[in-house]
Amino acid sequence: MEWLRHHNSQQPENQRVGFYGLDVYSLWDSLYQVMGYLQRREGGQKSAAFEAARRAFRCFEPFGEDAHEYARSTRWVPDSCEDEVVKLLQAIRAEIRAQKGDGRDEHFVAEQNALVLQNAEAYYRAAIRNDEESWNIRDRHMAQTLDRLLQHHGPGTRAIVCEHNTHIGDARYTDMADSRMVNIGH
């Protein structure tokens, strides 16, 4: 990683190599990143997006940054934070559309973190049921993230994806298809 950092620093920006994670596990980290992005924006703490982030934060707060505790609570109580994270993603997208000037990468990262938050909430809620849907949420998110990265970096962008073979192989040709499971290779 140090070599890559040094190599990138010597390259023009449009020729630098990126290193990205594709998964959904960072529910709290992503929420903090979204809030930080909004706090850095001029008038960000007064924006509708910041209020949406605050509502999402308050919804998750009783679970002490333990996504598994949140997931367990949704098993027995029908309440969830789904509406809050969906509204936050919508508000972030509206905020980004309204922004003028540069910050393209920063906007992308903020929207991606809001998307991670939405998909992580759905993943943890589904995971507690131990069904195939939690797997599908993760793999659809990874495919969506890869597509977003390729689009963000523009035509001619290439990617190397390193994942476990159960994620990268084509699920249609395995016993995963019998369980209606998908993966990024699919």
C-alpha positions as CSV (number, residue, x, y, z in Angstrom):
1,M,0.0,0.0,0.0
2,E,2.9,2.4,0.8
3,W,4.4,1.6,-2.7
4,L,1.0,2.4,-4.3
5,R,0.7,5.7,-2.4
6,H,4.1,6.7,-3.5
7,H,3.5,5.6,-7.1
8,N,0.2,7.5,-7.3
9,S,1.8,10.7,-5.9
10,Q,4.1,10.7,-9.0
11,Q,1.3,10.2,-11.5
12,P,-1.1,12.7,-13.1
13,E,-4.5,12.5,-11.3
14,N,-6.2,10.9,-14.2
15,Q,-3.7,8.0,-14.2
16,R,-3.7,7.2,-10.5
17,V,-4.7,3.8,-9.2
18,G,-7.6,3.5,-6.8
19,F,-8.2,1.0,-4.1
20,Y,-11.8,0.6,-3.0
21,G,-13.9,-1.7,-0.8
22,L,-17.2,-2.9,-2.1
23,D,-19.0,-4.4,0.9
24,V,-21.7,-3.0,3.2
25,Y,-20.4,-3.6,6.7
26,S,-19.6,0.0,7.7
27,L,-23.0,1.2,8.9
28,W,-21.7,3.5,11.6
29,D,-18.5,4.5,9.8
30,S,-20.6,5.5,6.7
31,L,-23.1,7.5,8.9
32,Y,-20.2,9.4,10.4
33,Q,-18.7,10.1,7.0
34,V,-22.0,11.5,5.7
35,M,-22.4,13.7,8.7
36,G,-18.8,14.9,8.3
37,Y,-19.3,15.7,4.7
38,L,-22.4,17.7,5.5
39,Q,-20.7,19.6,8.4
40,R,-17.9,20.6,6.0
41,R,-20.4,22.0,3.5
42,E,-21.3,25.7,3.8
43,G,-24.6,25.8,5.6
44,G,-24.4,22.0,5.8
45,Q,-25.6,21.8,9.4
46,K,-28.7,23.7,8.5
47,S,-29.5,21.6,5.4
48,A,-32.3,19.1,5.0
49,A,-29.7,16.4,4.4
50,F,-28.0,17.1,7.8
51,E,-31.4,16.9,9.5
52,A,-32.0,13.6,7.8
53,A,-28.6,12.4,8.9
54,R,-29.4,13.4,12.5
55,R,-32.7,11.5,12.4
56,A,-30.9,8.4,11.1
57,F,-28.3,8.8,13.9
58,R,-31.0,9.1,16.6
59,C,-32.7,6.0,15.2
60,F,-29.5,3.9,15.4
61,E,-28.2,5.5,18.6
62,P,-30.0,3.2,21.1
63,F,-28.0,0.3,19.7
64,G,-24.6,1.7,20.8
65,E,-23.0,1.3,17.4
66,D,-23.7,-2.4,17.4
67,A,-25.2,-3.3,14.1
68,H,-26.0,-6.8,15.2
69,E,-27.9,-5.5,18.2
70,Y,-29.9,-3.3,15.8
71,A,-30.6,-6.3,13.7
72,R,-31.7,-8.4,16.6
73,S,-34.1,-5.7,17.7
74,T,-35.8,-5.7,14.3
75,R,-36.5,-9.4,14.7
76,W,-38.9,-8.8,17.6
77,V,-40.0,-5.2,17.1
78,P,-41.4,-4.2,13.8
79,D,-39.7,-0.8,14.0
80,S,-36.5,-0.2,12.0
81,C,-34.4,2.6,10.7
82,E,-35.2,1.8,7.0
83,D,-37.2,5.0,6.4
84,E,-34.5,7.2,7.9
85,V,-31.7,5.8,5.8
86,V,-33.8,5.9,2.6
87,K,-34.7,9.6,3.3
88,L,-31.0,10.3,4.0
89,L,-29.9,8.9,0.7
90,Q,-32.6,10.9,-1.1
91,A,-31.5,14.1,0.8
92,I,-27.8,13.6,0.1
93,R,-28.6,13.1,-3.6
94,A,-30.6,16.3,-3.6
95,E,-27.9,18.2,-1.8
96,I,-25.3,17.0,-4.3
97,R,-27.5,18.0,-7.3
98,A,-27.7,21.5,-5.7
99,Q,-24.0,21.9,-5.2
100,K,-22.1,24.1,-7.7
101,G,-18.4,23.9,-8.4
102,D,-15.8,21.2,-7.8
103,G,-15.8,18.4,-5.2
104,R,-16.9,15.7,-7.6
105,D,-14.9,13.0,-5.7
106,E,-16.2,14.3,-2.3
107,H,-19.8,14.2,-3.6
108,F,-19.3,10.7,-4.9
109,V,-17.9,9.5,-1.6
110,A,-20.8,11.1,0.4
111,E,-23.4,9.5,-1.8
112,Q,-21.6,6.2,-1.7
113,N,-21.6,6.3,2.1
114,A,-25.3,7.1,2.2
115,L,-25.9,4.1,-0.2
116,V,-23.7,1.9,2.1
117,L,-25.8,3.0,5.0
118,Q,-29.1,2.2,3.3
119,N,-27.9,-1.2,2.1
120,A,-26.2,-2.1,5.4
121,E,-29.4,-1.4,7.3
122,A,-31.3,-3.7,4.9
123,Y,-28.5,-6.3,5.1
124,Y,-28.4,-6.4,8.9
125,R,-32.2,-6.6,9.1
126,A,-32.3,-9.5,6.6
127,A,-29.3,-11.3,8.2
128,I,-31.1,-11.8,11.4
129,R,-33.7,-13.9,9.5
130,N,-30.8,-16.1,8.1
131,D,-32.2,-16.2,4.6
132,E,-30.7,-15.8,1.2
133,E,-31.8,-12.2,0.9
134,S,-29.0,-10.9,3.2
135,W,-26.5,-12.5,0.8
136,N,-28.3,-11.0,-2.2
137,I,-28.3,-7.5,-0.6
138,R,-24.6,-7.6,-0.1
139,D,-23.7,-8.9,-3.6
140,R,-26.1,-6.5,-5.3
141,H,-24.5,-3.7,-3.3
142,M,-21.0,-4.8,-4.4
143,A,-22.1,-4.9,-8.1
144,Q,-23.8,-1.5,-7.8
145,T,-20.6,-0.1,-6.1
146,L,-18.4,-1.5,-8.9
147,D,-20.7,0.0,-11.5
148,R,-20.7,3.4,-9.8
149,L,-16.9,3.4,-9.5
150,L,-16.5,2.6,-13.2
151,Q,-19.0,5.3,-14.2
152,H,-17.4,7.8,-11.8
153,H,-14.0,7.3,-13.2
154,G,-15.2,7.5,-16.8
155,P,-14.7,5.7,-20.1
156,G,-11.8,3.4,-20.3
157,T,-11.7,2.7,-16.6
158,R,-10.6,-0.8,-15.7
159,A,-11.0,-2.7,-12.5
160,I,-9.5,-5.7,-10.8
161,V,-11.9,-7.3,-8.4
162,C,-10.5,-9.5,-5.7
163,E,-13.2,-11.4,-3.8
164,H,-13.9,-14.8,-2.4
165,N,-14.9,-17.2,-5.2
166,T,-18.5,-17.5,-3.9
167,H,-18.9,-13.8,-4.7
168,I,-17.0,-13.5,-8.0
169,G,-18.0,-16.7,-9.8
170,D,-21.2,-16.8,-11.7
171,A,-23.9,-18.0,-9.3
172,R,-26.2,-19.2,-12.1
173,Y,-23.9,-22.2,-12.6
174,T,-23.7,-23.3,-9.0
175,D,-26.1,-24.7,-6.4
176,M,-26.6,-21.0,-5.3
177,A,-29.0,-20.6,-8.2
178,D,-31.3,-23.3,-6.6
179,S,-31.6,-21.0,-3.6
180,R,-32.2,-17.9,-5.8
181,M,-28.9,-16.4,-4.6
182,V,-27.0,-14.0,-6.8
183,N,-23.4,-12.7,-6.8
184,I,-21.2,-10.1,-8.4
185,G,-20.1,-12.6,-11.0
186,H,-23.7,-13.3,-11.9
